[in-house]
Amino acid sequence: MTELITAYPWFAERNKHLAELHRQKRLPHALLIHGMQGIGKALFAKSFAQMLLCQQPESGKACGVCKSCELNAAGSHPDLFILQPEEAGKQLKVDQVRALGEFIYSTAQQGGYRVVVIDPADSMNIASANALLKMLEEPGSDTLLLLVTSKMGQVLPTIKSRCQHIECVTPDTEVAISWLMSEGDLDEERARGVLTINRGAPKEALAYLNNNLGEDRAQLIRGLADILKQRRSPLEVAQAWQKLDLELLLGWLYSLLTDIARGALCENDDSVRHEDARNMLNAVAKKLTPLESLN
Ligand SMILES: [Zn+2]
């Protein structure tokens, strides 16, 4: 038997807000939970769903002992519907969305709420989004749809306009560091470094550690240093990088560039955040000409 889902500590405020809306019977039919990748939005949505289904929630949390909580812990609550692509990274099929319709317009089996979690909401094409639209407009009473996305720009406007938006910001750095220290068994300095590499997203930082991405990261930094010192040509370095995860690499390059821009605009060396490439980034930043002096 699995356990109930617990949201990360940095979602406490969001959870309190939604639980209060629920207590006042003011919850809308659909919430669009959005924010950056890797902070645990889907877990938050699922833990809130479990609280809504719980027969005796306490302080905005599921009790863990009632019949509903037992069903949720076993992953078999009949009034919870998790809609996600059949394969990670693929689109939600229109047939999957239609199957959701049967769930939404049936009666809650446990007599309470019916909750749907759609993760990610940006994985719908026009046909599946259209199939969902009517359900978003008239989902029936005591039904809540929780849509989750890290890519707001890819959620269709017609979907966005029918949901109340819940923005999830990047967790406070110190909170994230102490969480990462305990989950990843790290010291503070290392936790801070790994968090910076992962744009402040703690869950992503933990995945970075668990998937041993440190060696890929080191390969990126080594490659850049080799190009700068003319030890290898950009082409050779690019060929070596081909084996790495391209999306990940581009994300890292983007955030290194941000650091260089910051270093070029600020006088002090502390403006660079990536410790693992500090000297190189500062050296490049010093060679740059600020744009205004070009005019
Ligand atoms: Zn319960």
Boltz pocket constraint, residues with backbone or C-beta under 6 A from the ligand:
constraints:
  - pocket:
      binder: B
      contacts: [[A, 50], [A, 53], [A, 54], [A, 55], [A, 56], [A, 57], [A, 62], [A, 63], [A, 64], [A, 65], [A, 66], [A, 67], [A, 68], [A, 69]]
      max_distance: 6.0
